[in-house]
Amino acid sequence: MRELAELAAAADDINARTAALETFLNVGGMKSEIAALEEAMAAPNFWNDQNSSREIGSKLHTAKQKVVSIENLKKIVDDMNVLLELASIEQENSEYLAEAESTIGKIFTNLDKLELASYLTGKHDNCNAILSIHAGAGGTESCDWTDMILRMYMRWAERNGFEAEIQDMQPGEEAGINSVTVRIVGENAYGYAKAERGVHRLVRISPFDANRRRHTSFCAVDVTAEIENDGEIEISDADLRIDTYRSSGKGGQHVNKTESAIRITHIPTGIVVTCQNERSQHKNKESAMKNLRSRLYEKIEDEKRSALEKFYGPKGEISWGNQIRSYVFQPYQMVKDLRSGAETSNVQDVMDGNVDQFIHAWLKAGCPAERKISGE
């Protein structure tokens, strides 16, 4: 059990960070915003404009969640301060110290999560994410690496309570996966997953090489926010070429014997999206259109901020020199993010889905100075 002085120092840190977080989130302003949004929703003609009503409802839900989270944190912090005060009065009572220590541990966990969530201020950070993985330089090696990266993100989604569904998958010629698209559903899925956008590099002794030589493989991860059809992205039917084909892989006789899979090509940009995981052609088309809308929105954003150079290099190559993270299996074990400097030697833990350490480091490192929470 920690001494009273040590617990008091931890409590001072918590109080300072909680106050800074409350100021940063502007809780008072959010309460005024909630009142205004609730007043707008009470208007007789509120539901006349579906796009506007959906946007207002989403803003209200997000604001309420933030206010409830910070107010619940403040209640626990108040309890902690009372416990420490009682412990200082009755110094021989170890029960207060034990309870205060347990409460402080819980507060630090909640505070870390709230501080991290405060970095997600992007317009679509609270949206679902569409994650695409493509094999790069390395042939069969890279296809196998793409398969491994897919498993890593499926496990990451499971760890974080997200739902992950594979929308389209193209197998490699000999092994692994050439490309795959996954829809990740959950609160702030895109806000967190966007940190993974870039080229991922693997160094290992190849299981496909009889001479046991070391190989380097690459795959590219692209992440876009799932944009609802709210009029923000206009898509003309004349700009689309829609092809149907039979689904491949698992799915039963109905899926494999009917042309339920959909491929949509956006002619002006050349963007191609596919979906074949649903039994219904209509549902596959709906999912593919969501994917296309998200890709078009991200393309517009990329053009504004030249993000392709930032993440993939000037030529967008999925190869040496453009990676954001290196995974070394042999001759030593290390995973290192080249943007934030975060690294670990526990490679197996990372491949089992513990990617949060890199996502959190990237979010914190990528925030402007004025957004930093004091005490970090």
C-alpha positions as CSV (number, residue, x, y, z in Angstrom):
1,M,0.0,0.0,0.0
2,R,1.3,3.4,-0.9
3,E,1.9,6.1,1.7
4,L,-0.5,9.0,2.2
5,A,2.0,11.6,0.8
6,E,2.4,9.6,-2.4
7,L,-1.3,9.2,-2.8
8,A,-1.8,13.0,-2.2
9,A,0.7,13.8,-4.9
10,A,-1.2,11.5,-7.3
11,A,-4.4,13.2,-6.4
12,D,-2.9,16.6,-7.1
13,D,-2.0,15.4,-10.6
14,I,-5.5,14.1,-11.1
15,N,-7.2,17.3,-9.9
16,A,-5.0,19.4,-12.2
17,R,-5.6,17.1,-15.2
18,T,-9.3,17.0,-14.6
19,A,-9.6,20.8,-14.4
20,A,-7.5,21.1,-17.6
21,L,-9.7,18.6,-19.4
22,E,-12.9,20.3,-18.3
23,T,-11.5,23.7,-19.6
24,F,-10.3,22.1,-22.8
25,L,-13.6,20.4,-23.5
26,N,-15.5,23.6,-22.6
27,V,-18.1,21.7,-20.6
28,G,-20.1,24.9,-19.9
29,G,-20.2,25.7,-23.6
30,M,-21.3,22.2,-24.4
31,K,-24.2,22.4,-21.9
32,S,-25.4,25.6,-23.6
33,E,-25.0,23.8,-27.0
34,I,-27.1,20.9,-25.7
35,A,-29.8,23.2,-24.6
36,A,-29.9,24.9,-28.0
37,L,-29.9,21.6,-29.8
38,E,-32.8,20.3,-27.7
39,E,-34.7,23.5,-28.4
40,A,-34.1,23.0,-32.1
41,M,-35.4,19.4,-31.9
42,A,-38.5,20.5,-30.2
43,A,-39.5,22.7,-33.2
44,P,-42.6,21.6,-35.0
45,N,-40.9,21.5,-38.4
46,F,-37.7,19.8,-37.1
47,W,-38.1,16.5,-39.1
48,N,-39.0,18.2,-42.4
49,D,-35.3,18.3,-43.3
50,Q,-34.0,14.7,-42.7
51,N,-30.3,15.6,-43.3
52,S,-30.4,18.5,-40.9
53,S,-32.3,16.6,-38.3
54,R,-29.9,13.7,-38.5
55,E,-26.9,16.0,-38.1
56,I,-28.4,17.8,-35.1
57,G,-29.3,14.5,-33.5
58,S,-25.8,13.2,-33.9
59,K,-24.3,16.4,-32.4
60,L,-26.6,16.2,-29.4
61,H,-25.7,12.6,-28.7
62,T,-22.0,13.3,-28.9
63,A,-22.2,16.4,-26.7
64,K,-24.3,14.6,-24.1
65,Q,-21.8,11.7,-24.0
66,K,-18.9,14.1,-23.4
67,V,-20.7,16.0,-20.6
68,V,-21.8,12.8,-18.9
69,S,-18.3,11.3,-19.1
70,I,-16.6,14.4,-17.5
71,E,-19.2,14.8,-14.8
72,N,-19.0,11.1,-13.9
73,L,-15.2,11.6,-13.6
74,K,-15.6,14.6,-11.4
75,K,-17.8,12.7,-9.0
76,I,-15.2,10.0,-8.6
77,V,-12.5,12.6,-8.2
78,D,-14.6,14.2,-5.4
79,D,-14.9,10.8,-3.7
80,M,-11.1,10.4,-3.9
81,N,-10.5,13.8,-2.3
82,V,-12.9,13.0,0.5
83,L,-11.2,9.6,1.1
84,L,-7.8,11.3,1.3
85,E,-9.1,13.9,3.7
86,L,-10.5,11.2,6.0
87,A,-7.2,9.3,5.7
88,S,-5.2,12.4,6.7
89,I,-7.5,12.9,9.7
90,E,-7.4,9.3,10.9
91,Q,-3.9,8.3,9.8
92,E,-4.1,5.0,11.6
93,N,-7.1,3.9,9.5
94,S,-5.6,1.9,6.6
95,E,-9.0,1.2,5.1
96,Y,-9.3,4.8,3.8
97,L,-5.9,4.6,2.3
98,A,-6.6,1.3,0.6
99,E,-9.9,2.6,-0.9
100,A,-8.3,5.8,-2.0
101,E,-5.5,3.9,-3.7
102,S,-8.0,1.7,-5.6
103,T,-10.1,4.8,-6.6
104,I,-7.0,6.6,-7.8
105,G,-6.1,3.7,-10.1
106,K,-9.5,3.7,-11.6
107,I,-9.4,7.5,-12.1
108,F,-6.1,7.4,-14.0
109,T,-7.5,4.8,-16.4
110,N,-10.7,6.8,-17.1
111,L,-8.7,10.1,-17.3
112,D,-6.3,8.6,-19.8
113,K,-9.3,7.5,-22.0
114,L,-11.0,10.9,-21.8
115,E,-7.8,12.8,-22.6
116,L,-7.2,10.6,-25.6
117,A,-10.8,10.9,-26.8
118,S,-10.5,14.7,-26.5
119,Y,-8.0,14.5,-29.4
120,L,-10.7,13.2,-31.7
121,T,-12.1,16.5,-32.9
122,G,-12.2,15.8,-36.7
123,K,-15.4,16.2,-38.5
124,H,-15.9,12.5,-39.1
125,D,-13.8,11.0,-36.2
126,N,-17.0,9.5,-34.6
127,C,-17.9,7.7,-37.8
128,N,-17.4,4.0,-38.7
129,A,-14.2,3.2,-40.6
130,I,-13.6,1.5,-43.9
131,L,-10.1,-0.1,-43.8
132,S,-8.4,-1.4,-47.0
133,I,-5.2,-3.4,-47.1
134,H,-3.2,-3.9,-50.3
135,A,-0.2,-6.1,-50.8
136,G,2.9,-4.2,-52.1
137,A,6.4,-5.1,-53.2
138,G,7.3,-8.6,-52.2
139,G,5.0,-11.0,-54.2
140,T,3.8,-13.9,-52.2
141,E,5.6,-12.6,-49.1
142,S,3.6,-9.4,-49.2
143,C,0.3,-11.3,-49.7
144,D,1.0,-13.4,-46.6
145,W,2.0,-10.2,-44.8
146,T,-1.4,-8.6,-45.8
147,D,-3.1,-11.7,-44.4
148,M,-1.3,-11.2,-41.1
149,I,-2.1,-7.5,-40.9
150,L,-5.8,-8.3,-41.6
151,R,-5.8,-10.7,-38.6
152,M,-4.1,-8.0,-36.5
153,Y,-6.8,-5.4,-37.2
154,M,-9.6,-7.9,-36.7
155,R,-8.2,-8.7,-33.3
156,W,-7.7,-5.0,-32.6
157,A,-11.4,-4.3,-33.4
158,E,-12.4,-7.2,-31.1
159,R,-10.3,-5.8,-28.2
160,N,-11.9,-2.4,-28.5
161,G,-15.5,-3.6,-28.8
162,F,-15.8,-2.7,-32.5
163,E,-17.6,-4.9,-35.0
164,A,-15.5,-5.8,-38.1
165,E,-16.9,-7.3,-41.3
166,I,-15.0,-8.2,-44.4
167,Q,-16.7,-6.6,-47.4
168,D,-14.4,-7.8,-50.2
169,M,-11.3,-9.9,-50.4
170,Q,-9.0,-10.8,-53.3
171,P,-6.7,-13.8,-52.5
172,G,-3.1,-13.9,-53.5
173,E,-2.0,-16.2,-56.4
174,E,-0.1,-18.6,-54.2
175,A,-0.9,-17.7,-50.6
176,G,-2.3,-14.9,-48.5
177,I,-4.4,-11.9,-49.6
178,N,-3.8,-9.5,-52.4
179,S,-6.3,-6.9,-51.1
180,V,-9.1,-6.8,-48.6
181,T,-11.7,-4.2,-47.4
182,V,-13.0,-4.3,-43.9
183,R,-15.9,-2.2,-42.4
184,I,-15.2,-1.4,-38.7
185,V,-18.3,-0.3,-36.8
186,G,-18.2,1.5,-33.5
187,E,-18.0,4.9,-31.8
188,N,-14.9,6.8,-32.9
189,A,-13.8,3.9,-35.1
190,Y,-12.5,6.2,-37.8
191,G,-10.9,8.6,-35.3
192,Y,-8.7,5.8,-34.0
193,A,-8.2,3.7,-37.1
194,K,-7.0,6.7,-39.2
195,A,-3.7,6.5,-37.4
196,E,-3.0,3.3,-39.2
197,R,-3.0,4.8,-42.7
198,G,0.3,4.2,-44.5
199,V,2.8,1.6,-45.5
200,H,3.7,-1.2,-43.1
201,R,7.0,-3.0,-43.5
202,L,7.9,-6.6,-42.4
203,V,11.3,-8.1,-41.9
204,R,11.5,-11.8,-41.2
205,I,12.9,-15.2,-42.3
206,S,10.6,-16.3,-45.1
207,P,8.6,-19.4,-44.5
208,F,8.4,-19.7,-48.3
209,D,12.1,-19.7,-48.9
210,A,13.8,-23.1,-48.7
211,N,17.1,-21.3,-48.0
212,R,15.8,-19.6,-45.0
213,R,16.8,-16.1,-46.2
214,R,15.6,-12.9,-44.7
215,H,12.9,-11.1,-46.7
216,T,11.3,-7.6,-46.5
217,S,7.6,-7.3,-47.4
218,F,5.2,-4.3,-47.6
219,C,1.5,-3.7,-47.5
220,A,-0.5,-0.4,-47.6
221,V,-3.3,0.4,-45.2
222,D,-5.9,3.0,-46.2
223,V,-8.6,4.2,-43.9
224,T,-11.6,6.3,-44.8
225,A,-14.6,7.5,-42.8
226,E,-18.0,5.9,-43.7
227,I,-19.9,8.9,-44.9
228,E,-23.7,8.7,-44.9
229,N,-25.7,9.9,-47.8
230,D,-26.4,13.4,-46.4
231,G,-25.8,15.4,-49.5
232,E,-22.2,16.2,-48.6
233,I,-20.9,14.1,-51.5
234,E,-22.9,14.3,-54.7
235,I,-22.6,11.3,-57.0
236,S,-24.2,11.3,-60.4
237,D,-25.5,8.0,-61.8
238,A,-24.0,9.0,-65.1
239,D,-20.5,8.9,-63.5
240,L,-20.9,5.3,-62.4
241,R,-20.2,2.0,-64.1
242,I,-21.8,-0.9,-62.2
243,D,-20.8,-4.5,-62.8
244,T,-22.2,-7.6,-61.2
245,Y,-20.4,-10.9,-60.8
246,R,-20.6,-14.1,-58.8
247,S,-19.1,-13.9,-55.3
248,S,-16.0,-16.0,-54.6
249,G,-15.0,-17.9,-51.5
250,K,-17.4,-18.9,-48.7
251,G,-21.0,-18.0,-48.7
252,G,-23.1,-21.0,-49.7
253,Q,-24.8,-22.0,-52.9
254,H,-27.0,-18.9,-53.2
255,V,-24.1,-16.5,-53.0
256,N,-21.9,-18.4,-55.4
257,K,-24.5,-19.2,-58.0
258,T,-26.0,-15.7,-58.4
259,E,-24.4,-12.5,-59.5
260,S,-24.8,-10.8,-56.1
261,A,-21.3,-9.2,-56.0
262,I,-21.1,-5.6,-57.0
263,R,-18.2,-3.6,-58.6
264,I,-18.7,0.1,-58.9
265,T,-16.3,2.3,-60.9
266,H,-16.4,6.1,-60.5
267,I,-15.5,7.1,-64.0
268,P,-14.2,10.7,-63.4
269,T,-11.7,9.6,-60.7
270,G,-11.1,5.9,-61.6
271,I,-12.0,4.8,-58.0
272,V,-13.2,1.2,-57.9
273,V,-15.1,-0.3,-55.0
274,T,-16.4,-3.8,-54.6
275,C,-18.6,-5.7,-52.1
276,Q,-19.5,-9.4,-52.1
277,N,-20.1,-10.3,-48.5
278,E,-23.9,-9.9,-48.5
279,R,-26.4,-12.4,-50.1
280,S,-28.4,-9.6,-51.6
281,Q,-27.1,-7.7,-54.6
282,H,-29.1,-4.7,-53.3
283,K,-27.3,-4.8,-49.9
284,N,-23.9,-5.2,-51.6
285,K,-24.6,-2.2,-53.8
286,E,-25.6,-0.1,-50.8
287,S,-22.4,-1.1,-49.0
288,A,-20.3,-0.4,-52.1
289,M,-21.9,3.1,-52.5
290,K,-21.1,3.9,-48.9
291,N,-17.5,2.9,-49.5
292,L,-17.4,5.0,-52.7
293,R,-18.8,8.0,-50.9
294,S,-16.1,7.7,-48.3
295,R,-13.3,7.3,-50.8
296,L,-14.5,10.3,-52.7
297,Y,-14.6,12.4,-49.5
298,E,-11.1,11.3,-48.5
299,K,-9.8,12.1,-52.0
300,I,-11.1,15.7,-51.6
301,E,-9.5,16.0,-48.2
302,D,-6.2,14.5,-49.6
303,E,-6.2,17.1,-52.3
304,K,-6.7,19.9,-49.8
305,R,-3.9,18.8,-47.4
306,S,-1.6,16.8,-49.8
307,A,-2.0,13.8,-47.5
308,L,-0.8,11.3,-50.1
309,E,2.7,12.7,-49.9
310,K,2.5,12.7,-46.1
311,F,1.5,9.1,-45.9
312,Y,2.8,7.4,-49.0
313,G,5.6,9.5,-50.4
314,P,5.4,11.7,-53.6
315,K,4.7,8.7,-55.8
316,G,2.5,6.8,-53.4
317,E,4.6,3.7,-53.7
318,I,4.0,0.7,-51.4
319,S,7.7,0.0,-51.0
320,W,10.9,0.8,-49.2
321,G,11.3,4.3,-47.8
322,N,7.6,5.1,-47.5
323,Q,6.7,3.0,-44.4
324,I,5.1,4.4,-41.3
325,R,5.9,1.3,-39.2
326,S,8.4,-1.5,-39.2
327,Y,7.8,-5.0,-37.8
328,V,11.0,-6.9,-37.4
329,F,10.6,-10.6,-36.5
330,Q,14.3,-11.7,-37.2
331,P,17.2,-11.3,-36.4
332,Y,15.7,-9.5,-33.4
333,Q,12.1,-8.6,-32.4
334,M,10.8,-5.1,-32.5
335,V,7.9,-3.0,-33.8
336,K,8.6,0.7,-34.2
337,D,6.4,3.5,-35.4
338,L,8.6,5.8,-37.5
339,R,6.2,8.8,-36.9
340,S,5.9,8.9,-33.1
341,G,8.9,6.9,-32.2
342,A,6.8,4.4,-30.1
343,E,8.3,0.9,-30.1
344,T,8.0,-2.4,-28.4
345,S,9.8,-5.7,-28.4
346,N,6.6,-7.7,-27.8
347,V,5.9,-8.5,-31.4
348,Q,3.4,-11.3,-30.7
349,D,1.3,-8.9,-28.6
350,V,1.1,-6.4,-31.4
351,M,0.2,-9.1,-34.0
352,D,-2.5,-10.2,-31.5
353,G,-4.2,-6.8,-31.9
354,N,-2.4,-4.6,-29.4
355,V,-2.1,-1.6,-31.7
356,D,-3.5,1.0,-29.3
357,Q,0.0,1.9,-28.0
358,F,0.9,3.2,-31.5
359,I,-2.5,4.8,-32.2
360,H,-2.4,6.6,-28.9
361,A,1.2,7.8,-29.4
362,W,0.3,9.1,-32.9
363,L,-2.8,10.9,-31.7
364,K,-0.8,12.6,-29.0
365,A,2.2,13.5,-31.1
366,G,0.0,14.8,-33.9
367,C,-1.9,17.3,-31.8
368,P,-1.0,21.0,-31.9
369,A,0.6,22.3,-28.8
370,E,-2.5,24.2,-27.7
371,R,-4.5,21.0,-27.6
372,K,-2.1,19.3,-25.2
373,I,-3.6,18.5,-21.8
374,S,-1.4,19.7,-18.9
375,G,0.1,16.9,-16.8
376,E,0.8,14.5,-19.7
